[in-house]
């Protein structure tokens, strides 16, 4: 499956910013043991773990969903010129890959009707804004930006306590420009796009159901980061706000969608990033899409 494909009467485009080994799996998943990692290394390599470095391979990407009426961008990656000193590989990026891939898929920023952020972490809000004449301004001038209301309230309060550059440069400028819509995360965007609450990784994280009438696919966001979390749904990720809630959310989601025929469009799995979940003992296996 390529970076653009059909799903019913929708067209989906993957807009990739980068795909490479980034994190030590034992640090990324704090409760993962060396023993369990070694037991699973044979199927995780070379797609999900890089044999040379031992690091998790993650795809940092957006999805564009073309409905019969709208062009909807879901998650906006890391972005350029952002101060991210705790993430050296994302600090002050000047990489045109994402912009080039957006154009390659046939889109200009002014073509986007909605920007949906499944949550407000660094690698999901970066291209919300761009630096222009020394100011952060919305990258998508005609778009409404859809944030979970509770998600926004949580990070706004955290930012007031401890300033957070991600919120300062990639979220608040959207609100100040009057382009933000704060919604409940069970909100129906239209007859093709529905939000579903998937809390845990962040307080008001949402996934996105696709399809008119029946659900044909789901954009998972960060309710799951790697196929090893399908095998072990209780495996939390280090940036989870509530790992226990995240585990409950993940298992419930996987139980709902495994062996369903629905296409799962993951946020960070290695390419092709899309596929289906099936049962694997007490857990689940991710089967990448073909073609």
N, C-alpha and C positions, 0 to 999 in steps of 0.2 A: 504494500500500500504506500503510495507516494505521499508527498506533502500536501496534495489537494485531492479530495475524493468526494463522492456523492453519498448522501444518507437520506433516503426518501427524496423529498423535494428541497432538501437543504444541500448546500455545498460547504465543505469544511476545508479550511486551509491551515496548515501548521506554519507558523512564522518563527523560525529557529534563530535564537541569538547565539547560543554556543552549545556544544555537546562534547564533554571531555571528562576525564577523571578529576574529581574535586575534593572529596572528603575521605578520611579514614573511616571505614564502616563501624569500627568499634567506638569511635567518638561520635559519629553521626547517630548511632543507635546505642545509647548508654547501657541498656540492659542486655545487649547482644554479647554473648560470651565467645571467646576464641574457639571453644570446642564446637559450638553450633555453627559458627562461621566456617570452620574447616569442613564440617559435615556437608555443607551446602556449596562449597567453593566450586565443585565440579560443574554445577549447572549455572552458577552465577557468572563464571568466567566463560568467554571474554566479553559478553554483552553488557552485564551489569557491574562487573568488577574488572578493572584493568589488570591483567596478569603481571605487567611490568612494574606497576607502582603499588598494587594492592588497594587502590582507591576506588570508591564508588563512581561509576560513570553516570552523570546526570545530564539530561537535556533541559536547557533553559529555553522556554518557548512560550509563545502565545498561540491562541486559536482564533481564527476569524470564522464566524458562522454567517453565511449568506442565506437569509430567509427570502421568501418571495417579496418581502417588503422592506427589509432592513439589512444593514451590514453591522455585525456585532463583534467587537474585539474582546476576547476574554483573556485577562491577565496581560501585563505589559513588561515582564522581564526586569532587567537590571537598569538599563538606561546608561546614558553618557554623562560625563562631567559631575558625577555624584560623589560626595565625600563618604567613603565607606572604609575607614582605616582598619576596622576589625576584619575586613575581608579584602586582603591585598589584591586578589585576582579580580575584584570588582571595583576597586578604588580608582576614581577619576578615569574611567574608561573613555576611550576615544575611538571606539570600534564601530564601523558602519555596517556590520553584518546584518543586524536586525532591520535597519532602514532599507538596505539593499534587498533583503528577502521580502519585505513588505511590498516594495515596488515590483519585485519579480513576480509576486502573486497577483499583480494588477491593481494595487490599491495606493491611493494617496491619503495622507492624514485627514484631509477634508472629506473623504468618502465615508468615513466611519460615523455611524449614527449613534451607537452606544459603545461605551467601554465598561466592561463588567470586571470587577476585581473580586475574585473568590475570597480573598482576605488581604490584609494590608502589610504583608511582609516584603522585605527588600527586593526579592526577585519576582514580585508580582505587580509592582506599582511603578517601576523605574521610568518607563516611557510614558507614564501619565503626563509628564512634564518635560520641557526642554528649556535649556538656558538661552535666553534671547535678551541682548542688551543688558546683561547682568541680572536679569530677573528670571524666575521660574514661571513659565506660562504653560497652559494646557497644550499638549502636542496635537490634540485632535480638536480643532476649533469649533466644529459643529456638533460635537458629541455630548450626550448626557452620560455622566459617569455614575455607575450603580455601585454603591457601597452598602454593606449590611449596616443597619442603623446601630445595633448593639456593638458591632465590630468597631465602627467609627468612634462611638462614645468611649469604648475601652481604651483605644490607642490615643485618643485626644486627652483623656485623663492621665494616662501614663506619660504622655509628652509634657504635660504641665508639671508633673512631678520631676521627671528627668528628661530633658530635651533629647529628642530622637530625630536625627537628620533625615531619616526615611519619611517620617510624617511631615517634617518641616519642608522638604523640597519636592515631595511627590504626592502628597495628599492635601495638605492645607491650601496650597495654591489653587487646587481645583474647587474647593469650597469657596474660597475668596473670589474666584471668577464667576461664581454662581452656576457652575456646571454640574454640581454634585446632586444626586438623588439618593437619599437615605431610605432604605426599604427594609421591610421584614424579609427574612430569608426563606419564607415560603411563598414569595411573591411570584405571580405569573407575569412575565414580561409581555407575552402575546400568545397566540395559539400554537406557536412552535417552540417557545423557550420558557422554561419554568425553573425557578430556584428551589433547591431543597436544602434544609438546614443540615449541616454535617459538622457540628462543633467538636472541639477537642484540640486540634492543632492550634487553632485560635478560638476565641470565645464565640464568634458568630460566623465562622467559615461556612461557605455554601458551595455546593456542587450545582451543575447546570444540566437539567434534563432537556434532551433534544427530540423533537418529533411532534407532528400534529396528531392529536388523539393519543395513539400509542407512543410510548417512549421507545425510540430506536437506538438512542445512545446517550451517554452521560460524559460530560467533562468533569473529571474528578477533582481538579485543583490539587491541594496538598493533603487530602484525607489519606493518601497513600503516596509514598515517595519512591519505593523500590519494590520489585517483585518479592524480595525476602519478607516484606510485611504482609504479603498475601499468604505466603507459607506460614507465617507466624503473626496473625493479626494483632496480638497483644504487644507487639514490639513497637515501642514509642520512639519518637525522634527527638533530638536534643532541644529543639526550639519549641516543642509543644508547650502550650500554656497549661493544658490539663491532659496528660498522657493517659490517665485512666479513662476519661471521657472519650479521648481519641480512639482507644482500643475498642470501646463499646460501639462507637460510631462506625469504625472500620469493619468490624465483624458483622454488624447489622447490614451495612451496605453490601458487603461481599455475599452474605446469605441471600440478599434480595436479588442480586444481579448475576450470580454465578449460573452457568448453563441456561441463560435466558435468551441468548441470541443477540442481546443488546451490545452495541459496540462501546467499549470503554476507552475514552480518550484521556490518557493520563497526563499529568503535568510534567513529570520529570523522568519517566522511564526512558531508557535508550530507544532510539529509533527502531521500529516505526512508531513506538509510543502508544499505538492503538491496538486493541485486541479484545480478548474475552477471558473471563475468569471461569475456571472449572474447579471441582472439588479435588482436594489432595489430602487424604487423611482427615485430620482435624482442622486443616487449613485449606488453602486454595492455591491454584496454579494459574499464572498468567500465560495465555497463549497468544503470542503476537499475531496480528493480522497479516495476511499474505496478499500478494498481488499489487 
